[in-house]
């Protein structure tokens, strides 16, 4: 069985959010119906009303669960706790699966005996229907350990881009951070690191909708500060986890942690008040032991970036570079 976990939060009972949820659920059902047993678990994360589609839903494969508000991580944890599938995947309520893409990945995961499969995504600004995109036949990598994969690639942090063997979550005791907007960046590296047979495909399965007004896209000062504090907390937790696996090869995990630190600096470099924000970022990274950024596991370009960020002339250059590249 496949369990698709969909967090739902609609504090203002916005009809648009309900419509997007219906699109998300419809896309999951389309991908799995007729192929395998499945369940779509919609977790209402403290919204005052249940989703509009719950009232008229007669499909027993779609389940609705209510919980107190705890943000995405808490809703996903509740979904995991109530799921029955041997394969688990996460779908945000405003996103969707492209047509005829998810099932080929599930088949490949089973045929290759993978415990984790990562797939591609495409950003969309459309909140309307499910897009059709022309794609080639999916090509899958050979299984490697998650650490080996992270050692050679920049790991995309979203937990929605994976098919996960349930045993991987259970054996690793994996849980999302709750009451955080950066829950993925702490969960996903530990998930991938735990994998002994990781398979990847660039095949675009996931449609990521960049919804206007969402907290992750907000540029307000309070939202930015909240996200950065959450990012520091995620990095701090990863460092704690890193110490627990100190006897294992973990250079891939080291690369991801250092990359997150550089991402923190990069975001600060792009802002209007960049001098103040870079200083704040440096102080935050210092407080958890990630500044100067450890560079031993990084590729050359990232090593150079980290070194330039250690001096004032380098910061001026990086700010100029980021503003041009933005």
C-alpha positions in Angstrom: 0.0 0.0 0.0 1.1 3.6 -0.7 0.2 6.3 1.8 0.1 9.9 0.5 0.2 12.4 3.4 -1.3 15.8 2.7 -1.2 18.5 5.4 -4.0 21.1 5.2 -4.1 24.5 7.0 -6.8 27.0 6.1 -7.3 29.4 9.1 -9.5 31.9 7.1 -11.6 29.2 5.4 -10.3 30.4 2.0 -12.2 28.8 -0.9 -9.0 29.0 -3.0 -7.1 26.8 -0.5 -9.9 24.3 -0.5 -9.8 24.2 -4.3 -6.1 23.6 -4.4 -6.5 20.8 -1.9 -9.0 19.1 -4.2 -6.5 19.4 -7.1 -3.8 17.8 -5.0 -5.9 14.9 -3.8 -7.3 14.4 -7.3 -3.7 14.2 -8.7 -2.7 11.6 -6.1 -5.8 9.4 -6.8 -5.2 9.6 -10.6 -1.6 8.4 -10.2 -2.4 5.4 -8.0 -6.0 4.3 -8.9 -6.0 1.0 -10.7 -2.3 0.3 -9.9 -2.1 -0.4 -6.2 -3.8 -0.2 -2.9 -3.4 3.3 -1.5 -4.7 5.9 1.0 -4.6 9.7 0.9 -4.5 11.1 4.4 -5.5 14.7 4.7 -4.4 16.1 8.0 -6.3 19.2 9.1 -3.6 21.1 11.1 -5.9 23.1 13.4 -8.0 24.9 10.8 -11.4 26.0 12.3 -13.3 24.0 9.6 -12.6 20.8 7.9 -11.8 20.9 4.2 -14.9 21.5 2.0 -14.3 18.2 0.1 -14.6 16.2 3.4 -18.4 16.6 3.6 -19.1 15.0 0.2 -16.3 12.5 0.0 -17.4 8.9 -0.2 -14.1 7.4 -1.3 -12.9 5.4 1.7 -9.3 5.6 0.4 -9.3 9.3 1.3 -9.1 9.9 5.0 -9.4 13.1 7.0 -7.7 13.6 10.4 -8.0 16.6 12.7 -5.2 17.9 15.0 -4.1 21.0 16.9 -2.1 23.5 14.9 1.6 22.6 14.8 2.6 23.6 11.3 3.7 21.2 8.5 6.0 19.1 10.5 3.4 18.2 13.1 0.8 17.5 10.4 3.2 15.1 8.7 4.1 13.4 11.9 0.4 12.8 12.5 0.0 11.5 9.0 2.9 9.0 9.5 1.5 7.8 12.8 -1.9 7.1 11.2 -0.6 5.7 7.9 -0.8 2.0 6.9 1.3 2.0 3.7 4.7 0.3 3.2 5.6 3.3 1.0 5.0 6.8 2.3 5.2 10.1 0.4 4.3 13.7 1.2 2.2 16.1 -0.9 1.6 19.7 0.1 -2.0 20.8 -0.3 -1.3 23.4 -2.9 0.9 21.2 -5.1 0.1 18.2 -7.4 1.6 15.3 -9.3 2.0 15.5 -13.0 0.0 13.0 -14.9 1.3 9.5 -15.3 4.5 10.1 -13.4 4.3 8.7 -9.8 3.5 5.1 -10.6 6.6 4.5 -12.8 8.7 5.6 -9.9 6.9 3.2 -7.5 7.6 0.4 -9.9 11.3 1.3 -10.2 11.6 1.5 -6.4 10.2 -2.0 -6.0 12.2 -3.5 -8.9 15.5 -2.0 -7.6 14.7 -2.9 -4.0 15.3 0.7 -3.0 14.5 2.0 0.4 14.3 5.6 -0.8 13.6 7.1 -4.3 14.0 10.8 -5.1 12.4 12.4 -8.1 12.3 15.7 -9.9 10.0 18.7 -9.7 8.9 21.7 -11.7 7.9 25.1 -10.3 4.6 26.4 -11.5 2.8 29.7 -11.0 -0.5 28.2 -12.1 -3.2 27.6 -9.4 -5.6 26.1 -12.0 -5.6 22.6 -13.4 -3.0 19.9 -13.4 -0.3 20.7 -16.0 0.6 18.3 -18.7 4.3 18.4 -19.5 6.2 16.4 -22.2 8.8 14.2 -20.7 11.1 11.4 -21.8 11.0 7.9 -20.3 12.3 8.1 -16.7 15.9 7.1 -16.2 16.9 5.9 -12.7 20.3 5.9 -11.1 21.8 2.7 -9.6 21.3 2.3 -5.8 23.9 3.9 -3.6 24.0 4.8 0.1 22.4 8.1 0.9 25.7 9.5 2.2 27.4 8.6 -1.1 24.6 10.5 -2.9 24.9 13.6 -0.7 28.7 13.5 -1.1 28.4 14.0 -4.8 25.2 16.1 -5.2 23.5 19.1 -3.7 20.6 17.7 -1.9 17.2 19.4 -2.4 15.6 19.8 1.0 11.9 19.2 0.3 10.6 16.0 1.8 7.9 15.9 -0.9 10.3 14.7 -3.6 10.7 11.2 -2.2 9.1 7.8 -2.0 10.0 6.4 1.4 10.1 2.8 2.6 8.2 2.9 5.9 10.8 0.8 7.6 13.4 3.5 6.9 11.3 6.0 9.0 10.7 3.4 11.7 14.3 2.2 12.0 15.7 5.7 12.0 13.2 7.0 14.5 12.6 9.9 12.0 10.3 12.7 13.0 9.8 16.2 11.6 10.5 19.3 13.7 7.2 20.8 14.9 6.2 24.5 15.1 8.8 25.3 12.4 8.7 26.6 8.8 12.0 24.9 8.0 11.1 21.3 9.0 12.3 19.8 5.8 15.9 20.9 6.0 16.4 19.0 9.2 14.3 15.9 8.3 15.4 15.2 4.7 19.2 15.0 5.3 18.7 12.5 8.1 16.2 10.6 5.9 18.7 10.4 3.0 21.6 9.6 5.2 19.7 6.6 6.7 19.1 5.1 3.2 21.2 2.1 2.3 19.8 1.9 -1.2 18.9 5.3 -2.6 17.8 5.7 -6.2 17.3 9.0 -8.0 15.6 10.2 -11.2 15.4 13.7 -12.6 12.0 12.7 -14.0 9.6 15.5 -13.1 6.9 14.1 -10.9 6.0 16.9 -8.6 4.4 20.2 -9.5 5.4 22.8 -6.9 3.0 25.7 -6.9 4.5 29.0 -5.7 1.4 30.3 -4.0 1.3 34.1 -3.4 0.9 35.0 0.2 2.3 31.8 1.7 4.6 32.2 4.7 7.5 30.6 2.8 7.3 33.2 0.0 6.6 36.2 2.3 9.3 38.9 2.3 8.1 40.7 5.4 10.7 41.3 8.0 9.0 39.2 10.6 8.6 36.3 8.2 12.2 36.5 7.1 13.4 36.5 10.7 11.2 33.6 11.7 12.4 31.5 8.8 16.1 32.3 9.6 15.6 31.4 13.2 14.0 28.1 12.2 16.9 27.5 9.8 19.4 27.9 12.6 17.4 25.5 14.8 17.4 22.9 12.0 21.1 23.2 11.5 21.7 22.9 15.2 19.6 19.7 15.3 21.6 18.3 12.4 24.8 18.9 14.2 23.5 17.0 17.2 22.5 14.2 14.9 26.0 14.3 13.2 27.6 13.6 16.6 25.5 10.5 17.1 26.8 9.0 13.8 30.4 10.0 14.3 31.6 6.4 13.8 30.0 6.2 10.3 31.1 7.7 7.0 29.3 11.0 7.0 31.1 13.3 4.5 27.9 13.6 2.5 26.0 14.7 5.6 28.8 17.2 6.3 28.5 18.6 2.9 24.8 19.2 3.4 25.2 20.9 6.7 27.9 23.2 5.4 25.7 23.9 2.3 22.9 25.0 4.6 25.2 27.4 6.4 26.2 28.9 3.0 22.6 29.1 2.0 22.0 31.2 5.2 24.7 33.6 4.1 23.5 33.7 0.5 20.0 34.7 1.6 21.4 37.5 3.7 23.6 38.7 0.9 20.6 39.2 -1.4 18.6 41.5 0.9 18.3 45.3 0.9 19.7 45.5 4.4 22.4 43.0 3.6 25.2 44.4 5.8 23.0 44.0 8.9 21.6 40.7 7.8 25.0 39.2 7.0 26.2 40.3 10.4 23.2 38.7 12.0 23.7 35.5 10.0 27.3 35.3 10.9 26.5 35.7 14.6 23.8 33.0 14.4 26.2 30.5 12.6 28.9 31.2 15.1 26.5 30.4 18.0 26.1 26.9 16.7 29.7 26.4 15.5 29.2 26.8 11.8 31.2 29.9 11.2 33.7 30.0 9.7 31.8 27.5 7.5 33.5 24.0 7.5 34.7 23.5 4.0 36.4 20.1 3.9 33.4 18.3 2.4 32.4 21.1 0.0 33.1 21.3 -3.8 35.5 24.0 -4.9 33.0 26.7 -5.8 31.3 26.5 -2.4 34.7 26.5 -0.6 35.5 29.8 -2.4 32.2 31.3 -1.4 32.7 30.3 2.2 36.2 31.9 2.3 35.1 35.1 0.6 32.3 35.4 3.2 35.0 35.6 5.9 36.2 39.1 5.0 34.6 42.5 4.2 35.8 42.9 0.6 34.6 39.3 -0.1 31.2 40.1 1.3 30.9 43.2 -0.9 31.8 41.0 -3.9 29.3 38.3 -2.9 26.5 40.8 -2.4 27.1 42.2 -5.9 27.2 38.7 -7.3 24.0 37.7 -5.5 22.1 40.8 -6.6 23.1 40.2 -10.2 22.3 36.5 -10.1 19.0 36.9 -8.2 
